[in-house]
C-alpha cells in the first residue's frame, strides 16, 4: 500500500509541475513495486527455511525500500559458502531484469526438492534484488515516461519532480550506474549531455551521493561476492544482447585490462554462449569488455571487492510485450544455473579453477578476516582481497597454474604457500589456521623539553600505509596500548610543538618517552595564487584550481595530465634548515593510473642526497604526509613535484593543497613544572639518524647511572655518560660523526635496572 501512495504522490507532483501526461502503457505482465513486494513476501512466508526478505536501503527522494531476498539453507546467517549477487534493475526503464530475478527466485524455491536446485540451496548463498531503483520503476509504471532512467533526486532543489516524456531531458534524477566511486569524476555532470539524451546519465553530486548506490556498496563490502550479474536493456540497440565485463581501456593503441582479465573474459564468454538472442536463437549474446570509465558498478565491484560482475544487456528491444519478455527471461536462466553450479564446483571452466581460502584463528577456531595476496595478480589498482570477517571465506576464479600465495593479518604470523597449484576445472580449498602473535605492551610518555607533560596525538601506520590506530595521550602525557610486534611508521603531533615523525619498532614490552620541542611554521605555501616556481617537462600545465573548496596546485589545469609525461614543478630554497629539528607537512590528493603512471615528491638540501616518496594510485581522499627533515644536511630546502606517465590513458591528475615546514626553536624555556617519572625509560629521536640523535631517559629517584653505546656483539663503542643524576627526565646528544654506519644499542644502567634501545646510524 505504501508504494501505491508514493506512486500517487509522484503523479501529483508531476501534475503540479505542469508536465503533460501522455498516454503510455507498459505491458501489465511487468511487476510494479507493489506486485514485487507481494511476490517476495509470498516466497519468504511460503519457504521460511530457504528465504529471508529484507531491505538493504531506501530510495533517494521518496524513501521506497530496496527489497532483497536471501536464499540459502540457513538464510538468516552468513555461512562459509560462496555468494552470488543478482540485481534485476538499476535503470528505471530497463524492466526485463526485474522479471528475470523474480523467475530465478520462483524456480529455485519451488523446485527445492529436485537434486540440482537442492544442491544450489544447500551449498550457496544467493542474494537477489529485483529492483535497486524502486522510485524510478514507479515512474515507468505510472505511464508518465516509459523512457525514464534515473532515480527521482531533486537536483534543482525546488521540491518539483522535473520529468519530460521521451528519452532524456529529465533534470530530476541521478543515474545510479554512474554514481559509484571508481571514475565517478568522468561521468556526466547534470547539464552535460551523453550522446543526444540530455541529462540522462547525470552522475550525481558526489561518489555514492545516492542511497541506492550506497546500499549496493555496503552490501558488497559486508559480504564480498564471488560473482554477480546486473541486468540492463538497451534503448538504442547499440549494446543489445551483449554481456559486458570489466574494463578494456584503450588509447594510442595501448590496451589496459584488469589483472584477472583472463578469468573474467573466459567466464564472460562461457555465460554469453548460453544466452540465445531473442530473434535468432542459433546466435548468442556477444561478450564485450567495457570501454567506459564513468562510475559504473561492474568496475567498482571488481576493484573494491574482487567480485566478477557482469552487465547483461538483455533482449532485442527494451520493453517487449509479454510473449517477448517471457522468452527473454527463459533464455537467460541457463547462464544463471551454470554460474551457480560453477561456484559449487559442479561445473567447470576449461583452463581455470577456483581457489577457496578459509581462514580461522588457530587459538579460538573462529573465522577471521585475513588478507590474501596472489603475487601474479597483485596490482595497485586493486584493493586488498580478504576473507569475510564473519565466515572467514574468499573465493577466487584463477587460471590453472602454480602461484605464490600469502595469507596475512597484523597480529598473526604470515603464511606463505609457494608453487601452490590451482588445478584445471577443480575447486582448491586452502584452509589456513592463523597463529596469533603475542601482543606487546607499549606505554607512551610525551612531554616537552622541560619535562612538562603534554597531550599529543599518536598515529601509527603499518608498512602498507594503513592506519593502525590514532589516539591521544592523557593530560599526564601517558598512553598505554597493546600492539602486535611490527615496524610501524609513527607520527606524533601536539599544537605549538614540532611534529615527531619516525619509525617505531615494537618487539617487546617497552616504555617510549618522547620529548616535544617548541616549534612553529617556518614556511607555508597554500597555493592561493601562482608563484615564481621553477617548472619543466613537455606539455606541463601547472596552475591553480579550486577543488573541495580548497585552492590547489595541479599539473593539469586544462584536463588530464599528458601522455608520455615527465613534468615537474619545484619550490626552490624555501627555508633554511639550521641546527634545529624540522618536519615537512604536505596535504595532497594523488590520482593517476596505478602502476603505469606515478606522482613523486622529492626533497633535499644537498642535490647528491635526494629523498622521495612515490604514489601510483587512483583517487581516494586527501592524504596528509608528514616527513622528518632531520636526516638532511643543514642548508636550503628544495621540494619537487614530478608526474610521469606512459603513452596510454591518463587520469585527472594531482591536487596539492598545502606545503608547510615546521622548525623547532633552539632556545629552551624555563620549566613551569617538574614532573617526576614513576619508572625508568629510554628513547632516542630521531632514529634512524645520520649524524646526531637525542637520547632521552627517565629516572624515578636520585641514583648513579651509566649511559653507553654498544655494537651488536655487545662491545662498548663509547661511554656517553656516567655519574649521579637527580630524579627526572634527562637528555643527551649522541654525536656520531666519527662512528661508522650500522646498528647499535644505547644501554642505560641504573640501580639494577637495564634499558636497551636499538638505534640505526645511516650516513
C-alpha angles and dihedrals in degrees: 000000000000092000091051091054091050091049090053089048091052092051092047091052091050091050091049090051090056097246113156111236107225116198107257130157135201114202106268089230088080115090120241122204095273092050092046090055092047092053095045091048090050092051093048092049095042095047106029092156091058109029139048124187119212142151118244094193145313139271123264107250109018099027095233112173120253103224124211131182118207114203123195141112088268102026095169094066140040113252131187092268134118113269128215127191124206120185118188103195139011101153109061098227094047097086105154092085090062088062093045093055093045090051092050090052092048096048098045093049099040092048096046092127094058114096099238094047093043090055091051091049094048099040105039142051109225122195114193125185114180093193132010090182107053098160091050088050089054090056092053094046091047090068091233095114123357089187097056111132111176142055119270100260112159098234095172094051099224097111094250126124105227111201128151126195114255134040112318131346092103107132090186119079143042126243102241091202090061096047101078120111102245107090092343088146091067095059125099121287115223097267098035112092128226106217107315097323100098115211090358098122103034107165097210132243096294140350108295092004088143123077090220093061091041091054092054091043094052092047091052093048093047095047114020111210128221091216141351142189123205114192124225137159130214120240094185093043091229092117100024116144095008130132107216120204133188121303136319103183112188132179134149089004091299116123126204120196132178116268090248093047095127093056096038093051096042091053090045091053091049093049094045090051088060094053111082119206116255098238099028112039091181088067125064139208116288116240111222136168119238114253094188128100101195113123097280127166103240096056094045093048091052098045096043103037109011093246116152099223125182129199108217113201097200129196134022089254130031102239110015122180120268095277093050092044093052090051092052091048093051093045092056099051100079092062091051093051089049091050090053094046091048088055089051093049092244091113129039139209114221111248095012140086136184123249112207115191118194115185128190138170108262093218101043100024086224119144113256143188112254133170118247121205121185102189096212091055101037109123133160092235090067126076114230114283111230141173117258112270092224103046102015094231137128127173124204128182106218137178109259105264144098119287141185106235129183128189116198146163130174107261094030135083111262114240119210127193116195123199090006108178124226105197122221112260095359140103113241113200116205109192111193125191106198116214113218118230115227108256120239123230110233124187119191125203117188125186141144128261089274092057093253112145116246132192109240138175114236120201123186123191126187123233091274092056097254116142110247096183143338116200141150129237117238125254089279091055093252131136128167122194140158114232136178113251106268144126105260133187106234130199121183123187135184125171112256094017135090112267113245116225120179144124116271118207111202111193107130141012104295144164112224115200116192125187116210117214122214109255146157143190111296094175134015131180117177095171095236091149138007115282137201093269127160112241140168150164133088119304093002111173105178117168148124125283135165119245128164087359089299129119105234141182114231136172092221113049091156097048138293121004110264127265116256087024124176099162131148145177123204134201104208127207093345097164139353115246107215129181093296124092118264139194130194124214122199123181111194146138114229116203124171141124105289118248098357099058129036145186119212135193117203130182134181148147093199112046088213091064109048121172120200147173122207129207127196109169147108119262113287111154142301111310122210111208122192116191126188111225095188094105093058123099115253111269144080115335121230127190127194131191114201133183124195128179142171127240095273139068120346132201133220093277141221129335117197114188105176146357119197133171120203121198128191121239112248094212120085121220128226108267113253093193137014118215120196114220118232096213145026114267139167132200140159131208130221099028120197094035136175106206113357140003136187118243114204122191135171130215121192095204138014111283146134114277137184124202117193142167118230137183122233090269091059096253115144112245095181144342109239099182139351125177148064120327133187120233113276142063119320134189130208126182115221110208108199102178092120097040122090121239117272148088119315140167127229109211126197118195122186136148093342092315122121122192122182128194123188113223131184121212112202118179 
